[in-house]
Amino acid sequence: FPCTLPGCKQVCKTLGDLKRHESVLAHKLPSWECHRCHYQFTREDALKRHTKNLPNCAKAKVRPRGRAAS
């Protein structure tokens, strides 16, 4: 299921994933940020997963995400 928004090359596995992607995710600026490493996310659950999986994220080398990073 490819994204129908101009310039986006995202391909999703399910129609539900595509609808979520097009409506609230990749086409908006990130609004959640890790207070330790300043990595930015478009969804709160992604930030929670990040902090759970990377307890030492301040030491990890991460790149900013989203259009604001370009």
C-alpha positions in Angstrom: 0.0 0.0 0.0 2.0 3.0 -1.2 1.5 6.5 0.2 -0.6 8.7 -2.1 0.8 12.0 -0.9 3.1 13.7 -3.4 6.8 13.0 -3.0 6.3 10.3 -0.3 7.9 6.9 -1.0 6.5 5.1 2.0 5.0 1.7 1.4 2.9 0.2 4.2 2.1 -3.5 4.8 -1.5 -2.9 5.6 -4.2 -0.5 4.6 -4.6 0.5 8.3 -0.9 1.4 8.5 -1.2 3.5 5.3 -4.2 5.4 6.6 -2.4 6.1 9.9 0.7 7.2 8.0 -1.1 9.5 5.7 -3.3 11.1 8.4 -1.1 11.7 11.4 2.5 10.5 11.0 5.2 11.2 8.5 3.5 14.3 7.0 3.6 16.3 10.1 6.4 17.8 12.1 7.5 15.8 15.1 5.9 16.9 18.3 7.5 14.5 20.8 11.1 14.8 21.8 13.3 12.6 24.0 14.5 14.8 26.9 17.8 12.9 27.0 19.0 12.8 23.4 16.6 15.2 21.7 15.5 12.7 19.1 12.1 13.7 17.7 9.0 11.6 17.1 5.7 12.1 15.5 3.9 9.7 17.9 4.0 9.5 21.7 4.1 5.7 21.6 7.3 5.8 19.5 8.9 8.1 22.1 7.9 5.6 24.9 9.3 2.7 22.9 12.5 4.7 22.3 13.0 5.4 26.0 12.2 1.8 27.0 14.5 0.3 24.4 17.4 2.8 24.6 17.9 3.6 28.3 21.3 5.1 27.4 20.0 7.0 24.5 22.0 10.2 25.4 25.1 8.2 24.6 23.8 6.8 21.4 24.4 8.6 18.1 21.0 9.4 16.7 19.9 11.7 13.9 17.0 14.2 14.2 13.9 13.1 12.3 11.2 14.7 10.2 11.2 17.7 7.9 12.6 20.0 10.7 15.8 18.0 10.5 16.4 18.7 6.8 
